[in-house]
Amino acid sequence: MTPEESKELRELVEFLKENNIGEFEFERAEVKVRIKFGSQTQAAVPSVTDLANLRMLLASQPASSGEAAPSRSEKSAAPAESEAQEEADLHVVKSPIVGTFYESPSPGASPFVKIGDQVENGQVLCIVEAMKLMNEIESDAAGEVVKRFVSSGQPVEYGQPLFALRSR
């Protein structure tokens, strides 16, 4: 590992610690990095803004395959900044409880919502099973579903992002 790569890795670790991100995995070209902090640290779920900042930090780092990464022109930097701003403007629906995420009312049934669907305030988005109880999670805003952060059957934590909505 070159001194420059070591410095980049130290900066990444500091960023993750500052934002209380407990686990991180990144792969680019021949380099794969997986960082997981000890269980004594309570890991917080990163916000959409934190993830956008991390994406911009990683995009600004040169490729670590020994060759210099091409610098972004002003023209290509503008879409990346507007994408980060769009993500920051999204409304994130978070899990109100710890449990298991399900996208549909039963196995094999259609999901409650799909990417691109328009949802109303109070509309059921998913189910989170906790202690054998099926809890319907309702949207707390109206808008278009633009992202689902978890997969069906995946465990979720309190406050973990489930969906991102773009307000109408």
N, C-alpha and C positions, 0 to 999 in steps of 0.2 A: 504494500500500500504506500503510495507516495505521500509526502508531507501535505500536499494540497488536498488529497483525498481524506487524510486524517483530520485536517482542519474542517472540511465539509461535514464529516461525520460528527465531530464534536459540536458544530453549530446545530446540526439536526437534533442531536440528543438534548442540547440546551433548549431548543424550541419545543420539543416534546415535553420536557419537564416543566417549562414555564406555562404550558397550556394544559397540564395535567392529563396528557394523553398516555395511557398505560401500555398500549401496544401499537406497533406500527410495522408495516411491511412494504418494501419498495423494491422493484426490479427494473433495471435498465441495462441494456446490452449484456455485458458479461458480469455485471455486479448485481448481487441480490443482498438486501439488507433486511433483517428482521430484528426488531428491538422490542423487548417485553420487560417492563419494570417489575420488581418484586411485588408479591401480593400484599405486603404491609402498606403499600401506597394505594390509596383509594383513587382509582382512575375515573375521571369525569369524561362524559361523552363530549367530543369536540363539536362546536357549533358549525354551522354552514360557513360562517365567516372565517373561523379557524382553519377549516379545510381549504377554503379558497386561498388564504394566506400561505398555507403549506404548499399548495399546488404552485403558487407564484414563486415561492422560495426554491422549490425543486426545479422549476422550469428555468430559473435564472442561473442554476449551477451548470458548469460545463460538463459534457459527457465524460465519464471516467474511463473510457476505453483507450486513453492515451492521446486521443486526437481532440483538438479544440472543437467545441460545439459551435455551430454557426450562430452568429449574433442575430437577434431578432431585429427586423427593421421596424421603423415607427408604424408602418402599415399593419404588420402582423401583431404588434404589441397592443394596438387598440382593441382588436376583437378579444384578446385574452383578458384585458382589463374590463371590458364591458361584460364578458361572461362571468367574471368574478363579482361584478356589481349586480348582475341578474341573480346570481345565487344568493347574494346577501339580501336581496329584496324578496326572496321567497318566504312564505309562511311555513314553518315546520310544525307538523303535528307530532307530539311526543307521547310516549307510552306513559299512562298515569299509574301503571302498576308493573310489578315484576311478574313474568310468566312466559308463555310460549305463544308466539305470533302465528296466526292463521289468516290467510287471505280470503278464505271462502267459508261458508257456513258448515260445509261437510266435505269430506274427501271426494274428489271428482266433480264437485259443484263449481259453477262459475265463480270467479272472484267477486267480492263486493264492488271493487273499483279496479280500473286498469289505467295505465299511463295514458293521458290525453282526455280522460273522463272529466266532465264538469260535475262538481259536487256542491251541495248546499250545506249551510251551517246545520249541524245536527244529523247529517246523513252518516250511516254506518260505513266505516272504511275497512274494518277488519275485526278480528276477535283476538283477545289475549286471554289464554287459559291460565288461571291461577287457582291452585288447590282444587282441581276438578270442576271449577266454575268457569263457564264461558262468558267472558265480559266483552260486550260489543263496544268498540271504540268508535266514537262519533267525531266527525269533523268539527273543529271549533272555529272554522272560517269557511267562506264560500270561495270557490276558485277552480282552477284546472289542476289535476294531479299531474305533476311533471317528474316526480321521482319517488321510488319506493326504496327505502334504505335497508330493509330486511327481507329475508326469504321465508316462505311458509315453513313452519316447523322449527324456526330458529328461536332460541331463548332471547328475551329482551329484558332490559333493566328499566327501573324507574327513570323517567326523563330521557330515555333513548329515542332519537328521532326515528319515526316510522315512515312518514310521507312528507314530501315538499309540495306545497300548493302555490300556484301563481294567482294572485288576487285578480279579480275581474276588473 
